[in-house]
C-alpha cells in the first residue's frame, strides 16, 4: 500500500477491520500514517481498547509528528476502564501515567533510534509523575530518558542510582549507558562510593 493512498484506505476500511488497519498504519510508518492515526485518536467515543492500539501504532510509525501527542497523552491519567484492562493483563494500572502512551513512546524510540533532545524536559516531567507510583512505569521512563540523545539526560537519570529499589537502580544504570555521560561523573562517583542507596 502506497503512503499516498492512506487517506482513502482509512476511509474505506470497515469497522470490523479496525485492528488490522491500525497495525497496517503503524507498519507503513511515516508522517501520513501518523496523521491518519491522530485523526482516529481525536474521534469522540473511542473505546479504551482501540485507543490503546492507536497510541501504540502511532509510536510504531516512527514519525516525529507522533512524539508530542504521545508525550501529551502519557501525562493524562488513563480512563478507569483502561486501568481495569491493564490490571487483568497483569500490567501496571497506576493512574499516574497512561501506559498505552508509554508503550507508543517505547515503540517510537525503537523505530526511530532516539526520541530527540527536544523531548528531555517533557520526559523529566514524566519521571517526576511516575515517581512513587508504578515501578514498571518508572523503569520505562528512565529507559526513554536514555534514548533522548540529550547530554542532560544523564543528570536526570543519575539520582535514581540511589533509589531504595534495586530494580530502579539497575534501570538507571542501563539508561545511563545510553547517554552522553557529560556532567554526571560526580553522581556516579558518589553512588559507587556509597555502595548502597542513600
C-alpha positions as CSV (number, residue, x, y, z in Angstrom):
1,X,0.0,0.0,0.0
2,X,1.5,3.3,-1.0
3,X,1.5,6.1,1.6
4,X,-0.3,8.4,-0.8
5,X,-3.3,6.0,-0.6
6,X,-3.5,6.1,3.2
7,X,-6.4,8.6,3.4
8,X,-8.5,6.6,1.0
9,X,-7.6,3.4,2.8
10,X,-8.6,4.8,6.2
11,X,-12.0,6.0,4.8
12,X,-12.8,2.7,3.2
13,X,-11.8,0.1,5.8
14,X,-14.9,-1.4,7.6
15,X,-15.2,-1.1,11.4
16,X,-14.6,-4.8,11.9
17,X,-11.1,-4.5,10.4
18,X,-10.1,-1.6,12.7
19,X,-7.4,-3.5,14.5
20,X,-5.8,-4.7,11.2
21,X,-5.9,-1.1,9.9
22,X,-4.1,0.3,12.9
23,X,-1.4,-2.4,12.6
24,X,-1.0,-1.6,8.9
25,X,-0.7,2.1,9.5
26,X,1.9,1.6,12.2
27,X,3.9,-0.8,9.9
28,X,3.7,1.6,7.0
29,X,5.2,4.3,9.1
30,X,5.9,7.9,8.2
31,X,4.1,11.2,8.7
32,X,1.0,10.5,6.6
33,X,0.3,7.3,8.6
34,X,0.9,9.2,11.9
35,X,-1.6,11.9,10.8
36,X,-4.2,9.3,10.0
37,X,-3.8,7.7,13.4
38,X,-4.0,11.1,15.1
39,X,-7.3,11.8,13.3
40,X,-8.6,8.4,14.6
41,X,-7.5,9.3,18.1
42,X,-9.4,12.6,18.0
43,X,-12.7,10.9,17.2
44,X,-15.2,11.2,20.0
45,X,-16.1,8.0,21.9
46,X,-13.0,6.0,21.0
47,X,-13.1,2.7,23.1
48,X,-10.2,2.4,25.6
49,X,-9.0,-0.8,23.9
50,X,-9.0,0.9,20.5
51,X,-7.3,4.0,21.9
52,X,-4.5,1.8,23.3
53,X,-4.0,0.3,19.9
54,X,-3.9,3.7,18.2
55,X,-1.3,5.1,20.7
56,X,1.0,2.1,20.1
57,X,0.6,2.2,16.4
58,X,1.3,5.9,16.4
59,X,4.7,5.2,18.0
60,X,5.3,2.4,15.5
61,X,5.1,4.9,12.7
62,X,8.4,6.4,13.8
63,X,7.1,9.8,12.8
64,X,8.4,12.9,14.6
65,X,4.8,14.1,14.4
66,X,3.9,11.4,16.9
67,X,6.2,12.5,19.6
68,X,4.4,15.4,21.2
69,X,0.9,13.8,21.1
70,X,2.3,10.6,22.7
71,X,4.0,12.7,25.5
72,X,0.8,14.7,25.9
73,X,-1.3,11.5,26.3
74,X,1.3,9.9,28.7
75,X,0.7,12.6,31.3
76,X,-3.1,12.3,31.2
77,X,-4.4,9.7,33.6
78,X,-6.0,6.8,31.7
79,X,-9.7,6.2,31.9
80,X,-10.8,3.8,34.7
81,X,-11.9,1.2,32.1
82,X,-8.4,1.2,30.6
83,X,-6.9,0.7,34.0
84,X,-9.1,-2.4,34.6
85,X,-8.0,-3.9,31.2
86,X,-4.3,-3.3,32.2
87,X,-4.9,-4.9,35.6
88,X,-6.5,-8.0,34.0
89,X,-3.4,-8.4,31.8
90,X,-1.1,-8.3,34.8
91,X,0.2,-4.8,33.8
92,X,0.7,-1.7,35.9
93,X,-2.6,0.0,36.4
94,X,-1.3,3.2,38.0
95,X,-3.4,6.2,37.1
96,X,-0.2,8.4,37.2
97,X,0.7,7.8,33.6
98,X,-1.1,6.4,30.6
99,X,0.6,3.0,29.9
100,X,-0.7,2.9,26.3
101,X,1.1,6.2,25.5
102,X,4.3,4.9,27.2
103,X,4.0,1.8,25.0
104,X,3.7,4.1,22.0
105,X,6.8,6.1,23.1
106,X,8.8,2.9,23.5
107,X,7.8,1.8,20.0
108,X,8.7,5.2,18.6
109,X,12.2,5.1,20.2
110,X,12.6,1.6,18.9
111,X,11.9,2.6,15.4
112,X,13.5,6.0,15.3
113,X,16.5,5.1,17.4
114,X,16.1,8.1,19.6
115,X,13.4,10.4,20.9
116,X,15.3,13.5,20.1
117,X,16.8,16.1,22.5
118,X,13.6,18.3,22.5
119,X,11.7,15.6,24.4
120,X,14.0,15.8,27.5
121,X,12.1,18.3,29.6
122,X,8.8,16.6,28.9
123,X,10.2,13.2,29.9
124,X,11.7,14.7,33.1
125,X,8.1,15.6,33.9
126,X,7.0,12.0,33.2
127,X,9.8,10.8,35.5
128,X,8.5,13.0,38.3
129,X,5.0,11.9,37.8
130,X,5.9,8.2,37.7
131,X,7.9,8.5,41.0
132,X,6.1,7.0,43.9
133,X,3.7,5.3,41.6
134,X,4.2,2.2,39.4
135,X,7.8,0.9,39.4
136,X,7.4,-0.6,35.9
137,X,6.4,2.8,34.6
138,X,9.4,4.5,36.3
139,X,11.7,1.9,34.6
140,X,10.2,2.7,31.2
141,X,10.5,6.4,31.6
142,X,14.2,6.0,32.7
143,X,14.8,4.0,29.5
144,X,13.1,6.7,27.4
145,X,15.3,9.4,29.0
146,X,18.3,7.4,28.0
147,X,17.1,7.4,24.4
148,X,16.7,11.2,24.0
149,X,20.2,11.7,22.7
150,X,20.4,14.6,25.1
151,X,23.6,15.1,27.2
152,X,21.5,16.5,30.0
153,X,19.6,13.2,30.3
154,X,22.3,11.7,32.4
155,X,21.8,14.3,35.1
156,X,18.1,13.5,35.1
157,X,18.7,9.8,35.5
158,X,21.6,9.7,37.9
159,X,19.7,10.4,41.2
160,X,17.8,7.1,40.7
161,X,21.1,5.3,41.2
162,X,20.5,5.9,44.9
163,X,16.8,4.8,44.9
164,X,15.8,2.3,47.5
165,X,14.6,-0.1,44.8
166,X,17.3,-2.4,43.3
167,X,15.1,-2.6,40.1
168,X,15.1,1.2,39.7
169,X,18.9,1.4,40.4
170,X,19.6,-1.2,37.7
171,X,17.2,0.6,35.3
172,X,19.0,3.9,35.9
173,X,22.4,2.3,35.3
174,X,21.2,0.8,32.0
175,X,19.7,4.1,30.9
176,X,22.9,5.9,31.7
177,X,24.8,3.6,29.4
178,X,22.7,5.0,26.5
179,X,23.5,8.7,27.3
180,X,26.3,11.1,26.9
181,X,27.8,11.0,30.4
182,X,29.0,14.6,30.5
183,X,28.3,16.2,33.8
184,X,27.2,13.1,35.6
185,X,30.6,11.8,36.8
186,X,30.2,13.3,40.3
187,X,26.8,11.5,40.7
188,X,28.4,8.2,39.6
189,X,31.3,8.6,42.0
190,X,29.0,9.2,44.9
191,X,26.8,6.3,44.1
192,X,29.7,3.9,43.6
193,X,31.4,5.1,46.8
194,X,28.3,4.7,48.9
195,X,27.6,1.2,47.5
196,X,24.1,1.5,48.8
197,X,21.1,3.7,48.2
198,X,21.0,6.9,50.2
